[in-house]
Structure formats: structure tokens, C-alpha cells
Amino acid sequence: MENKTGKNLRFLRENNTREVLRYLTIHGDSSRIKLSKELGLSKMTITNIVNELQKYGYLCESDICLRENIGSTGPKPILLSVKQNKILSIGVYILAEKIICTLSDVKAGELFVHQEKVDIQCKQETLNHVVCTMIQKVLEFDKEFNSSIVGIGIVSTTSIEAEKGILLRNKLFLNHYLDVLKEVVKKQFDYPVYIANDMQASIIGEEIYGYGKKYSKYMYLGITTSIGMSVISNGKLIVGESNVAVEAGHMSVNIDGELCQCGNRGCLNLYASLPVLLKESGCQSMEELLELYEKKDLKCVAVVNKFIHIISVALINWAKIFDLELVILGHEGAMLPQEIIELISTNVNNVLHVHSEKRIEVVIATFSTLSALRGATSIVFSKFFTGEIEWIQAKKIEEMV
């Protein structure tokens, strides 16, 4: 039987191996020397890990020199990169009107994408069948990839109880027991299955592939059928003590405002969500609203200006609460033109500047309106990097490191 010291050493070796893969995924190709410096591991440890990852086909080498070494004398560092198609995940993004399913590589991104229309009033059995059929289609895309899939991520526009992974019912998915879907998928396909709401998934995608590379305290604000948000502070996703994702849309911006269905008055959803913007403007889509705004349509200009003011007020509050460095606008919010982004940024920073010299950046999401789709696979990769997903290959590697 393995003693406690042996288990600790095995855990440490596997954790270091995952850290190497995580670093190369997030920061791109790197030399052994840089890996040693950035991860705080000895050169010998890095060499052993890299040798075994190469042996099992997880890393490949490139003789392209690092920019800082161009023109220098002596041997040039060889760059290491994660090999494509060795670490994959399946992502399922459930919206009110359709379901999108994707196969994604940890470094290269989407390899295969398939979508199906879905009736929001469909029964549980129908939803289960559609999702499982789509996952099966992904698995048949290239069966050689199946052994490289480490898990399945399911993302929905509903709120979820993050720790238990149970989807909570809301008006969009009334009478749909989406929490059952997780167990159905897990049983049928025998992969680890994780769920998240679309806001949480989107910011995890940013953490791995987007602005998380540069910032440590940032929020994702999704403007869609309701207002949603997620926050990462110093590498940690904030979900609250009750493990329920942040309900940005139900923050009051007008204490004497209209009564919301949640029981509060003046909730942000009542002023800045997509349905409200379309109703007030008479437009059929965000595209139409923004097009008429740019053409100086008086009604649409008034609607957008009100939206800019309300969102700015909300962002100022959140920036002070979470000490933010960056705000990422996503979902339909990613369609906002730079002119509007700059107006929001100016409003926010003009107020914050009174108390601090720090400036908050306001940007469009890395993956635009499809941030949650990339997030669906990102939540799996995140679990893989932290060791929550068992990696069979790691057992072989750690025995030899």
C-alpha cells in the first residue's frame, strides 16, 4: 500500500505536470528555462516533466527563437507547445431557441461545431435526447479523438448552484429540469460532466484564452435577455457564500422604480436588458437598434443614451465593490460599437478618478457573442488543470518523473 509520503509526492508530480500544460496553454509557446522561472520549478524537474510529456505526445518542439534571443550568440532556446488533438473537451451551450455543441482542442479551439433548433417548451426527455444525439455526433466526427476527450461542459442561460452543479429553474426554462441532463449525459457517455451558467463559463474562457492573461481582477457583463455577470478576483471566481452565481440583473439602480418579479424595485433588468431595449426602441434586434442609433434616429438615440447611463452607474458600483481593473462586455453587449464603449468607459472613469488614479478598461469579449460557447469547453479544461478531472495518462507519466 502506498504510504502518505508517496501519495503526496505523486500528487505533487501530477500537479506540476498539469501546471506545465496550463502555462503553455494560456501563455503560448515557451522554453524550458522560462517554464522553470515562471513556475518556480527546478530545471531538472521541468526537464523530466517535458521529456515524459513529449514521450506520450502531449508536447512538441519548435526551433523558432524567442524574440528576446534574436541576435544573441550561443545556442537558441527551443520552444515547447501543447500538441494539437491530445487534450480535448466537448461543450454544450443551451439557449432558449437552440443548442450548440462543439469539440474543442485545449490550444487550437473549436474543431467541430454543430447546432440544432430547440423548442423552449420541449419536454425533459426531448431535451435529453437532443443533447445526447448532438454529443454522439461530435464523438463520431473523428473517433480517434475520443480517447483524448477529458470531459463535457454544459452551459445554460439559467442560474446554477455552483457547488452542487444543480441548475435552478427560472422563467426561461420553466418546467425544464436541466439538472437531470447532467446525470443523463454522464451515464450515457462515461465522461466527467460539469455545468455552469453562461456568465461563469464566459469569464472562465476569458481567464484561459483572453484577458485573464493580463488582468487579475475583472468582470464579465453579459447583456442579453437579462443582465448577467461574473467576477474573477486574484484568480478566483466569485460565486458568493451560498455558491450561487452573481445576480447582476437584480441589482437596483432605482429604489423608486418599477416592481420586479424578484420582489425588488428598479432592478437593472428592467432598464438595460435586451428585451427592454427592443421594446422601448421598437426594434426587432440589437443589430437594428445599433444601426438606427448610428443613423441618429431620435428614438433609438434616446434609448441607447439611457442604456449608457444606467450601465455606467451599475459599473461604477461594481468597480468599487470588487476593485476591478477591467470590464468585459459580452453576449449581445459584444455588438456595441467602439463609440458606445468609449462613452461608458468615460462615464465610469470620470467618477472613479475622484477617488483613485487607477483607470478601468472597458472592452469587448474575446469571443464576442459566443463567449459562452468557448466557455463550455473552458470549464472542462479549467477542471483538468486543477486536477479535479482524473487524467489516466498522468498516472503513467508521474511514475517515471
C-alpha positions as CSV (number, residue, x, y, z in Angstrom):
1,M,0.0,0.0,0.0
2,E,1.3,3.5,-0.9
3,N,2.2,5.5,2.2
4,K,1.3,9.1,2.8
5,T,4.6,10.5,1.7
6,G,4.3,8.5,-1.6
7,K,0.8,9.9,-2.2
8,N,2.0,13.4,-1.6
9,L,4.9,13.1,-4.0
10,R,2.6,11.6,-6.6
11,F,0.1,14.4,-6.2
12,L,2.9,17.0,-6.4
13,R,4.4,15.4,-9.6
14,E,1.0,15.3,-11.3
15,N,0.1,18.8,-10.2
16,N,3.4,20.1,-11.6
17,T,2.7,18.3,-14.9
18,R,-0.7,19.9,-15.2
19,E,0.8,23.3,-14.4
20,V,3.3,23.0,-17.3
21,L,0.4,22.2,-19.6
22,R,-1.7,25.0,-18.2
23,Y,1.1,27.5,-18.6
24,L,1.7,26.6,-22.2
25,T,-2.0,26.7,-23.0
26,I,-2.5,30.1,-21.5
27,H,0.8,31.9,-22.3
28,G,1.7,30.1,-25.5
29,D,5.0,28.5,-26.6
30,S,7.8,28.7,-24.1
31,S,11.3,27.5,-23.5
32,R,12.3,25.1,-20.7
33,I,14.2,27.9,-19.0
34,K,11.2,30.2,-19.0
35,L,8.9,27.4,-17.7
36,S,11.4,26.8,-14.8
37,K,11.4,30.5,-13.9
38,E,7.7,31.2,-14.2
39,L,6.5,28.1,-12.4
40,G,9.2,28.1,-9.8
41,L,10.3,24.6,-10.6
42,S,13.9,23.3,-10.9
43,K,15.4,22.9,-14.3
44,M,15.7,19.2,-13.6
45,T,12.0,18.9,-12.7
46,I,11.0,20.7,-15.9
47,T,13.3,18.6,-18.0
48,N,11.8,15.4,-16.5
49,I,8.2,16.6,-17.0
50,V,8.8,17.8,-20.5
51,N,10.6,14.6,-21.5
52,E,7.7,12.4,-20.4
53,L,5.0,14.7,-21.9
54,Q,6.9,14.5,-25.2
55,K,7.2,10.8,-24.9
56,Y,3.4,10.5,-24.7
57,G,2.8,13.0,-27.4
58,Y,1.5,15.9,-25.4
59,L,4.2,18.4,-26.3
60,C,6.1,19.2,-29.4
61,E,9.2,21.4,-30.1
62,S,9.9,24.3,-32.4
63,D,13.2,25.8,-33.4
64,I,11.7,29.3,-33.6
65,C,13.7,31.5,-31.4
66,L,12.2,33.7,-28.7
67,R,12.1,37.4,-29.7
68,E,14.5,38.4,-26.8
69,N,17.1,35.9,-28.1
70,I,17.2,37.1,-31.7
71,G,20.7,38.3,-32.5
72,S,22.3,36.8,-29.3
73,T,25.1,34.4,-29.5
74,G,25.2,30.8,-28.3
75,P,22.5,28.1,-28.6
76,K,19.0,29.3,-29.0
77,P,16.3,28.1,-26.6
78,I,13.8,25.7,-28.2
79,L,10.2,26.4,-27.7
80,L,7.7,23.9,-26.4
81,S,4.0,23.9,-27.3
82,V,1.0,21.7,-26.5
83,K,0.4,19.3,-29.3
84,Q,-3.0,19.6,-31.0
85,N,-5.7,17.0,-30.5
86,K,-4.2,15.5,-27.3
87,I,-6.4,17.3,-24.8
88,L,-10.0,17.9,-25.9
89,S,-13.4,18.6,-24.4
90,I,-17.0,18.7,-25.6
91,G,-19.1,21.8,-24.9
92,V,-22.9,22.1,-25.0
93,Y,-24.4,25.6,-24.9
94,I,-28.2,25.6,-24.3
95,L,-30.1,28.7,-25.3
96,A,-33.8,29.4,-25.4
97,E,-34.1,28.8,-29.1
98,K,-31.2,26.4,-30.0
99,I,-28.5,24.2,-28.7
100,I,-24.9,24.4,-29.9
101,C,-22.4,21.5,-29.4
102,T,-18.7,21.7,-30.0
103,L,-15.5,19.7,-29.9
104,S,-12.6,21.9,-28.8
105,D,-8.8,21.5,-28.5
106,V,-7.2,22.9,-25.4
107,K,-5.0,25.1,-27.6
108,A,-6.4,25.3,-31.1
109,G,-10.0,25.9,-30.1
110,E,-13.1,24.6,-31.9
111,L,-12.5,21.6,-34.2
112,F,-16.2,20.8,-34.8
113,V,-19.4,22.8,-34.2
114,H,-23.0,21.6,-34.6
115,Q,-26.3,23.2,-33.7
116,E,-29.9,22.3,-33.5
117,K,-33.1,24.4,-33.1
118,V,-35.0,23.5,-29.9
119,D,-38.4,24.4,-28.7
120,I,-38.3,26.1,-25.3
121,Q,-41.4,24.2,-24.3
122,C,-39.9,20.8,-25.1
123,K,-40.2,18.0,-22.5
124,Q,-37.3,16.8,-20.4
125,E,-37.0,13.6,-22.4
126,T,-36.8,15.6,-25.7
127,L,-34.1,17.9,-24.3
128,N,-32.1,14.9,-23.1
129,H,-32.4,13.2,-26.5
130,V,-31.4,16.2,-28.5
131,V,-28.3,16.9,-26.4
132,C,-27.2,13.3,-26.3
133,T,-27.7,12.9,-30.0
134,M,-25.6,16.1,-30.6
135,I,-22.8,14.8,-28.4
136,Q,-22.9,11.5,-30.2
137,K,-22.5,13.4,-33.5
138,V,-19.4,15.1,-32.1
139,L,-17.9,11.8,-31.0
140,E,-18.4,10.5,-34.5
141,F,-16.6,13.5,-36.0
142,D,-13.3,11.7,-35.6
143,K,-13.4,8.6,-33.4
144,E,-9.6,8.8,-32.9
145,F,-10.1,11.9,-30.9
146,N,-12.4,10.2,-28.3
147,S,-9.6,8.9,-26.1
148,S,-8.3,12.5,-25.8
149,I,-11.6,14.0,-24.5
150,V,-11.3,14.7,-20.8
151,G,-14.8,15.9,-20.1
152,I,-18.1,17.5,-21.2
153,G,-19.1,21.0,-20.2
154,I,-22.8,22.1,-20.3
155,V,-23.6,25.8,-20.2
156,S,-27.1,27.2,-19.9
157,T,-28.7,30.6,-19.6
158,T,-30.3,29.5,-16.3
159,S,-28.7,30.2,-12.9
160,I,-27.0,27.3,-11.2
161,E,-26.0,26.3,-7.7
162,A,-22.3,26.2,-8.5
163,E,-21.0,23.8,-5.9
164,K,-23.7,21.1,-6.3
165,G,-23.9,21.6,-10.1
166,I,-27.7,21.8,-10.0
167,L,-29.5,24.1,-12.4
168,L,-32.1,26.3,-10.8
169,R,-35.3,26.9,-12.7
170,N,-36.1,30.4,-14.0
171,K,-38.7,31.9,-16.3
172,L,-36.7,31.0,-19.4
173,F,-36.5,27.3,-18.6
174,L,-39.7,26.9,-16.6
175,N,-40.8,23.2,-16.4
176,H,-37.4,22.1,-17.7
177,Y,-35.4,20.0,-15.2
178,L,-32.0,20.7,-16.7
179,D,-30.2,19.4,-13.6
180,V,-31.3,15.9,-14.7
181,L,-29.4,16.4,-18.0
182,K,-26.0,16.3,-16.3
183,E,-26.6,12.8,-14.9
184,V,-28.2,11.5,-18.2
185,V,-25.1,12.7,-20.2
186,K,-22.7,11.4,-17.6
187,K,-24.3,8.0,-17.6
188,Q,-24.6,7.6,-21.3
189,F,-21.1,8.8,-22.3
190,D,-19.0,8.0,-19.2
191,Y,-17.1,11.3,-19.2
192,P,-16.9,13.8,-16.3
193,V,-19.7,16.3,-16.8
194,Y,-19.7,19.9,-15.5
195,I,-22.3,22.6,-15.7
196,A,-22.1,26.4,-15.3
197,N,-24.3,29.3,-16.2
198,D,-23.3,31.2,-19.3
199,M,-21.8,34.1,-17.4
200,Q,-19.5,32.0,-15.3
201,A,-18.4,29.9,-18.4
202,S,-17.7,33.1,-20.4
203,I,-15.3,34.5,-17.8
204,I,-13.5,31.2,-17.4
205,G,-13.0,31.3,-21.2
206,E,-11.5,34.7,-20.7
207,E,-9.3,33.5,-17.9
208,I,-7.7,30.8,-20.1
209,Y,-7.8,32.3,-23.5
210,G,-8.5,36.0,-23.2
211,Y,-8.0,39.0,-20.9
212,G,-7.2,36.8,-17.9
213,K,-3.6,36.5,-19.3
214,K,-3.1,40.2,-18.4
215,Y,-5.6,41.1,-15.7
216,S,-6.2,39.6,-12.2
217,K,-9.4,41.4,-11.2
218,Y,-12.1,41.7,-13.8
219,M,-15.7,41.1,-14.6
220,Y,-17.7,39.8,-17.5
221,L,-21.0,41.6,-18.1
222,G,-23.4,39.8,-20.4
223,I,-26.2,41.9,-21.9
224,T,-28.8,39.6,-23.3
225,T,-32.4,38.6,-22.3
226,S,-31.4,39.6,-18.8
227,I,-28.2,41.2,-17.4
228,G,-25.7,38.7,-16.0
229,M,-22.2,39.0,-14.7
230,S,-19.4,37.0,-13.3
231,V,-16.2,38.2,-11.5
232,I,-12.7,36.8,-11.1
233,S,-10.6,38.3,-8.4
234,N,-7.0,37.2,-8.0
235,G,-7.6,34.0,-9.9
236,K,-10.8,33.1,-8.0
237,L,-14.3,33.0,-9.5
238,I,-16.6,34.8,-7.0
239,V,-19.9,32.9,-6.6
240,G,-20.9,34.1,-3.1
241,E,-21.1,32.3,0.2
242,S,-24.2,30.3,-1.0
243,N,-22.3,29.2,-4.1
244,V,-24.9,30.9,-6.4
245,A,-23.6,32.9,-9.3
246,V,-23.9,36.8,-9.0
247,E,-27.4,38.1,-10.0
248,A,-26.4,41.4,-11.6
249,G,-29.7,41.9,-13.3
250,H,-31.4,42.2,-9.9
251,M,-29.3,45.0,-8.5
252,S,-31.4,48.0,-8.0
253,V,-30.5,51.2,-9.9
254,N,-33.7,53.0,-9.0
255,I,-35.1,52.5,-5.5
256,D,-38.4,54.1,-6.6
257,G,-38.6,52.2,-9.8
258,E,-40.9,49.6,-11.2
259,L,-41.5,46.4,-9.2
260,C,-39.5,43.5,-10.5
261,Q,-40.7,39.9,-10.4
262,C,-37.9,39.2,-7.9
263,G,-39.7,41.5,-5.4
264,N,-37.2,44.3,-5.6
265,R,-37.8,47.7,-7.2
266,G,-35.8,49.3,-10.1
267,C,-33.7,46.2,-11.0
268,L,-31.2,46.6,-13.8
269,N,-33.0,44.1,-15.9
270,L,-36.0,46.5,-16.1
271,Y,-33.8,49.2,-17.7
272,A,-30.9,47.6,-19.6
273,S,-31.8,44.1,-20.7
274,L,-32.2,43.3,-24.4
275,P,-36.0,42.9,-24.4
276,V,-36.4,46.3,-22.7
277,L,-34.1,48.0,-25.2
278,L,-36.0,46.5,-28.1
279,K,-39.4,47.2,-26.7
280,E,-38.6,50.9,-26.0
281,S,-37.0,51.4,-29.4
282,G,-39.5,49.4,-31.4
283,C,-36.6,47.4,-33.0
284,Q,-36.6,43.7,-33.7
285,S,-32.9,43.1,-32.9
286,M,-29.8,44.5,-31.4
287,E,-28.4,44.9,-34.9
288,E,-31.3,47.1,-36.0
289,L,-31.2,49.2,-32.8
290,L,-27.5,49.9,-33.3
291,E,-27.9,50.6,-37.0
292,L,-30.6,53.2,-36.3
293,Y,-28.5,54.7,-33.5
294,E,-25.7,55.2,-35.9
295,K,-28.1,56.9,-38.3
296,K,-29.1,59.3,-35.5
297,D,-32.7,58.0,-35.2
298,L,-34.0,60.1,-32.3
299,K,-35.9,57.4,-30.6
300,C,-33.1,54.9,-30.8
301,V,-30.5,57.5,-29.7
302,A,-32.6,58.2,-26.6
303,V,-32.9,54.5,-25.8
304,V,-29.2,53.9,-26.2
305,N,-28.2,57.0,-24.2
306,K,-30.4,55.9,-21.3
307,F,-28.8,52.5,-21.6
308,I,-25.3,54.0,-21.5
309,H,-26.2,56.0,-18.3
310,I,-27.8,53.0,-16.5
311,I,-24.9,50.6,-17.3
312,S,-22.3,53.2,-16.3
313,V,-24.0,53.7,-12.9
314,A,-24.0,49.9,-12.4
315,L,-20.4,49.5,-13.4
316,I,-19.3,52.3,-11.1
317,N,-20.9,50.4,-8.2
318,W,-19.4,47.1,-9.2
319,A,-15.9,48.6,-9.8
320,K,-15.9,50.0,-6.2
321,I,-17.2,46.7,-4.7
322,F,-14.8,44.4,-6.5
323,D,-11.8,46.8,-7.1
324,L,-11.9,46.0,-10.8
325,E,-9.2,46.5,-13.3
326,L,-11.3,45.5,-16.3
327,V,-14.8,45.2,-17.5
328,I,-15.6,42.8,-20.4
329,L,-18.9,43.3,-22.3
330,G,-20.2,40.1,-23.8
331,H,-23.2,38.3,-25.3
332,E,-25.2,40.9,-27.3
333,G,-23.2,43.5,-25.4
334,A,-20.3,42.5,-27.6
335,M,-22.1,44.1,-30.6
336,L,-21.8,47.6,-29.1
337,P,-19.7,49.9,-31.3
338,Q,-16.5,51.4,-30.0
339,E,-18.2,54.8,-29.7
340,I,-20.6,53.5,-27.1
341,I,-17.8,51.6,-25.3
342,E,-15.8,54.8,-25.0
343,L,-18.8,56.7,-23.6
344,I,-19.3,54.0,-21.0
345,S,-15.6,54.0,-20.1
346,T,-15.5,57.8,-19.8
347,N,-18.6,57.9,-17.6
348,V,-17.1,55.2,-15.3
349,N,-13.6,56.6,-15.1
350,N,-14.7,60.2,-14.6
351,V,-16.4,59.1,-11.3
352,L,-13.8,56.7,-10.1
353,H,-11.0,59.1,-10.9
354,V,-12.2,61.3,-8.0
355,H,-11.1,58.5,-5.5
356,S,-8.3,56.8,-7.4
357,E,-5.7,57.4,-10.1
358,K,-6.4,53.9,-11.4
359,R,-8.2,53.6,-14.7
360,I,-10.6,50.8,-15.5
361,E,-10.6,49.4,-19.0
362,V,-13.9,48.6,-20.8
363,V,-13.5,46.1,-23.6
364,I,-15.5,43.7,-25.9
365,A,-15.3,40.0,-25.1
366,T,-12.6,38.0,-26.7
367,F,-15.1,35.6,-28.3
368,S,-17.7,38.3,-29.0
369,T,-21.3,37.0,-28.8
370,L,-20.2,33.4,-28.5
371,S,-18.2,33.7,-25.3
372,A,-20.4,31.1,-23.5
373,L,-19.7,28.5,-26.2
374,R,-16.0,28.7,-25.7
375,G,-16.7,28.8,-22.0
376,A,-18.5,25.5,-22.2
377,T,-15.2,23.7,-23.1
378,S,-13.1,26.0,-20.9
379,I,-14.8,24.9,-17.7
380,V,-13.7,21.4,-18.5
381,F,-10.1,22.4,-19.2
382,S,-10.1,24.5,-16.0
383,K,-11.1,21.4,-14.0
384,F,-8.5,19.4,-15.8
385,F,-5.7,21.9,-15.0
386,T,-6.7,22.0,-11.3
387,G,-6.7,18.2,-11.0
388,E,-10.4,17.8,-10.5
389,I,-10.6,15.6,-13.6
390,E,-8.7,12.3,-13.3
391,W,-6.1,12.1,-16.1
392,I,-5.3,8.5,-16.8
393,Q,-2.1,9.4,-18.7
394,A,-0.8,11.3,-15.7
395,K,-0.6,8.1,-13.8
396,K,1.8,6.7,-16.4
397,I,3.8,9.9,-16.5
398,E,4.2,10.5,-12.8
399,E,5.6,7.0,-12.3
400,M,8.5,7.9,-14.5
401,V,9.1,11.5,-13.4
